[in-house]
């Protein structure tokens, strides 16, 4: 045997802990990952598919057989670069959810002691260097596979030269020399670091408390407290003339609440300034916060940037009933802003409400929710 067969599978099967199906599959969906046919990285290595369990093969590299390691090494030296990366593209409509990571094959090769040294002792790739390799192994990283599996990483980190460079990096305020390397690659790619920093600088957040809760509660319930919005509604019609009246009313309400002192409209989820303008006004999505209410309330909308809006609508893990409980039970009546925890795509975020908006929505949820609609 001189070479092993490389097969393609789906990333959402082979690495379900990293890749999640988060939208409807279409003809534009790409879901690919790679493994070697017949190869078991360790005894009992399996992956899930259609509720059945499949073994990846009978060639168990954890048995520390030099001949098998040589064949695997030769296979990797000739592997196509694309096999080093797993890729998931849900569909063309949700390309912002694309995800890349090391392929299943690369991940497994990093985790197992399968590379022999001159004394036939086996090591993980990161714990051995070219100088210590078994004589039948030749370093060939032209396709980038050795870099991908971290060959020699830990040995390099233990060297005096690395320690010296790492200390200098820390003296300049970096965590490690790898941080400097990341910024160097960003610079070399043509991306201006200043633009990255500007996009992540925290925006000035709007603040407004409720000075007279009882009066505002009565106003919300009677739909009189927000009569000042008529002028704003006219402006929203000019910005986006095809919106229906309920969305126009909601956008006017949200724009008034989430525009800061610098006249910048801020996303309630990521807390950044909205990414672009239409006719000199910041564009945002007025997303329904909780579905199933008895009427269309403009207070039951969130001001979200397009990316956060897509996450909220399609990959929200916190359900409506739980979110309603969090909003109602938040003890923040005297606060100028309220943070409501939420989980999107298995990551923790928070929705930031201006005090008045939170109070208005809480009032509606307490008073106007039909139990059958929850």
N, C-alpha and C positions, 0 to 999 in steps of 0.2 A: 504494500500500500504506500503510495507516494502523496496522495492528496485526499482531503475530505470534501464532501459535497455541501455547499452552502445553499440553504433554502430560505425562501421568503415566507413570512407569516404576517399577522396583524399585530401592531403595537398594543392595541387595546386588549389583546389576548395574552401576549407574552409578558407584557409589563403593565398589567391592569392597575398597579399601585401608582404608576406615573401618568398613564394615558386613560382618559375617561371619555366615553361616547357622550358628547354634550349637545348633539343636534341630530336632525333627521339625515340619514345617509342618502346621497344622491349619486348621479353618475360622475360628479366631480369630487367625490370623497376619496381621499388617499389615506390609507391606514396600513403602514408597512413596517416590518421589523425583520431581523435576520437571525438564524441559528444554524448550527452545523448538524447535518443529518447523522444520526447514530451516536452523537457525542453526549455523554453525561458529564457535567462539570463536577458533580458530586453525587454520591448515592442518594436516591430519593428526590432528585430534582424533577419537578413537574411544572406544568402550566395548565390553567383552566381553559376549557373551551366547550361551549354548549353543555355545561353541567357535567361533562365527562372528563376523566383524568387521563392524560397521555404522557408516557415516558418519552424523554428526548433521545433515548438510545441506550445501547449496551456497552459502548466504549467509555468506560469510566476513567476520566483523567485523574481523578483523585487517588487512583491506585498507584500513581507515581511510576509509570512505565516509560523509560527514556524513549523507546521507539515510537510510542504513541505521541509523546510530546514533540518529537522531531517532525512527524507528519503534520501535526497541528501547526507548528511553527512555519513549516513550508507552505501550508495552506494560507496562513495569514499573510505571509510575504507577498502572495499573489492575489490577495483579495481585492475586489473592486472597492474603491473608497466609499461608495454609497452604502455598503454593508456595515459601515462603522456607525451609522446614525439611524435611529428610528424616527419616523416622521408621521404625524397625524394632521390631516387637513380635513375638517368636518365637511365643508362644502364651500363653494365660491361665495355664498352669501355670508358666511361666518369665518372668513379667512383670518380675522383678527384673533381667532381662537386657535390658530396653528400652534403646534408644539413639536419641538425637537429635543432629543436626548440621546445619550449613548445607546447603541443597539443592545439588544438582549445578549448577543454574543460578547460584545465588549465588556458589558457589565459583569458577566460571569467569569470571563478570563481575568478580570482585575481581582476577583474575590478568592481565587483558588491558587494554592501552591503547586504549580505545574511546570515551572521552568527549572531545569537541573543546572547545577554548577559543575565545576571541574571534578568535584569529588562525588558526583551523582546524588547530591543532596538537593532537595526541591525547595523552591522559594516562590512567593508571590512576585509578579512582575515588578512591582515597585520596590522590592527588597533586594534586587540583584542588578549588577551593572555588566556592561559588555566585557570588561576585563575578567569577570568571574564566571562567565558563561561556559557551559559544556563545549568542548572543541568542535562538535558537529553543528553548533548553532552559530549562524552568521547574522550580525545586525543589519537589517535592511528595512529602513523606515520610509522608503520612497512613497508609499501610499498612506503614510501617517498612522499605521496601526500600532506601532510601538508607543507613539505619543498618546494615542487614544487609550491604551490600557495602562498608561502611567509607568512605563518601563524605567526603572532607575530613579524614580521620584524621591523615595525616602532616603536612598543612599546619598543623593545630591543634597538633600536638606540637612543631612548629618555632617556634611563636609565643612571645613573651617571657612572656605571661601564663601559658601552660601550663608553661613552664620554671620559673617562679616557684612555681606550685602543686606541681609535681613535686618541687622541692627541699624544700618544706615537708613534703610527704608522706614523703620520705626522712629528714628530720630527726626525724620521729616514728617511724621504724623500718620504714616500708613501702618496698617496692621501687619503687612508682610511684603516681601519683594514681589509676590504674585499680584498684589494690588497695583503696584507700579506697572507691571507688565500688561495688565488689563487696560489701564489708561493709555499706555503706549500703543496698544492695538487699536483703541478707539481713535487716537490721533492719526495713526497711519491709514485708517480706513476712510479718512476724509471728514469724519464727524467732528464738529466743533464742540469741545468739552463745555464751553460756555453755554451753548444751547441746551445741553443736557442739564446743566446746573439750573439754568433759568426755568426749564420745564418742571423741575422738581422743587423749586423754592416754594414754601408754603404761602398760599395766597392769604391776603387779609380777609378774615372771616366776618360776615355780617352778624351783628348781635342785636337782639331786641327782646326785652322781658315783657311781662304782662303786669302793668302797674295796678290794674283793677280787675282781678279775675272774675268776680261776679258780674260786673258790668259787661265784660267781653263775652262771657259765657251766654248771657242773655242775648247779646247782639248776634253772636254766631247762630244761635238757635232761631232767631227771628229773621236772619239774613239781612240785617241792616248795618251791622258793624263795618262791612267791607264795601259800602256804597261808593267810596272814593275811587274805586277801580275803573270807572267808566272811561276816563281819559286814557288809562293804560290799555284798555280793551281796544280802543280805536287804533292805538299804535300797533298792537299785535296784529290787527287785521291788515295793516299796511305791510308788515314784515312778511307774513305768511297768509295770503288772502284765501287759500283753499281750506283752511282749518275749520272744523265745526265750532259752534258757539261755545260748547262746554270746554273744549281744549283752549280756545282763545281766552276764556275767562280764567282758566287755571294758569295759563302761562303769564297772564298779567299779574295774578296774585303771587306766583312764584318769583317772577322777575323783581317785583317790589320787595320781596323778603330776602332774596339771595343775591342782590347786587350790593357790593360793599361800598365803602366811602370813596374808593378809587374808580367807581362806576364799572367794576368788573363783576360779571355774574359767575358765581362759584358753584361747582358740583357738590351736592349733598353727600355723595359717597366717597369719591377720591379726594375731595377738598381742594381740587385744582381749579384754576380759571378755565372756563369753557374754551375748547380748542380753536374755534373760529367764529367769525361774525357773518351775519346777513344784513345788508343795508345798515351797517354801523351798529347793529345790536347783536349781542352774543346769542348764538343758537344753542338751544338745549332741548332735551326731550322732557315732556310733562308726563311722566309715567305713573300709572295708577298704583297707589301704594298697597291697598288691600282690596281684593276683589270681593264681590258678593254683597255690597251695601245696597240698601233699598233704593237709593237715588244716586245720581251723578253729582258728587260734591267736589268743587274745585279744591277744597282743602285736602282732599284725599288724593293728591298728586305730589310727585317728587320732582325736583329740578335735577336732572342727571345729564351728564355728558353722554354722547352716543355710545361710547364703550361701556360705561357703567350701566346705561339703560339696557343694552343687550344682555349683560350679565344678569341684571335684576330680573328681566323678563324670561330668560331662557335657562339659566343655571343657578337659580336661587334655591338654597337648601333650607332656609328658614321659612316655614309655611306661614300662611296668612293668620291662622289662629294664634300661633306663637308670637308673631310680630304684633298682633293686636294686643295681646297680653302685655308685651314689653312696653308698648306705647302708653297704654292706660295706667300701668303700675309704676311708671317712671315718676319719681318724687322730685319734681323740678319746677314747681309752680312759680318760684321766685327767681328762676335762672334765666339768663339771656340766651342760652343755647342748651340743647339736650343731645346727648349721644345715645343712639339706640343700636345695640350690637346686632349684627346680621351675618349670615354665612353665605357666600357666593362661591360656587365651584370649589367647595371644600376648603375655602380660605376665610379667615375672619376679617370682617370689615365693620364699619359702623356708619349709620345714617345720622348726619348732623342736622338737627332741626333748629331753626331760629325759635326762640321761646314762644313767640306768638303763633307760629305755624303749628308747633307741637301742641300747644294749648287748644287751638281750634280743632285739630284733628282728634285729639283726645275727647273733646266735648262731643263731637259728632259720633265717635265710636261708642261712647258711653250711652248716648241718647237715641241714635238712629239706626243701630245695627239690628237687622232682623235675625233672630237665632237660627232660622231655617236657611239663612244665606251663608253662614259660616262654614 
